[in-house]
Amino acid sequence: MLKIGVIGAVISALCCFTPVLVWVLVPLGLTGATMIYLEIGLLAALFIFSAIAIFAMILRGGTREVEED
């Protein structure tokens, strides 16, 4: 679950904050208003994948018992 969260967050961040998405969609003829809706969806995906990664890190940490000698 941690891998999915991290990989999804990285891909979403690349498409949100760099022109990667524009480089891919402009040759296909998808520009203008379409890009606004894609950005909104990518921000939501970035939030969701980041939440999955944080949740997985919390589960991985868990509660550990302290052993007393």
Residue pairs with C-beta under 8 A, 6 or more apart in sequence:
1 52
1 55
1 56
1 59
2 53
2 56
2 57
2 60
4 49
4 52
5 49
5 50
5 51
5 52
5 53
5 54
5 55
5 56
6 49
6 53
7 49
8 45
8 48
8 49
8 52
8 53
9 46
9 49
9 50
9 53
12 42
12 43
12 45
12 46
12 49
13 46
14 20
15 21
15 42
16 39
16 42
16 43
16 46
21 35
21 38
21 42
22 31
22 35
25 31
25 34
25 35
25 38
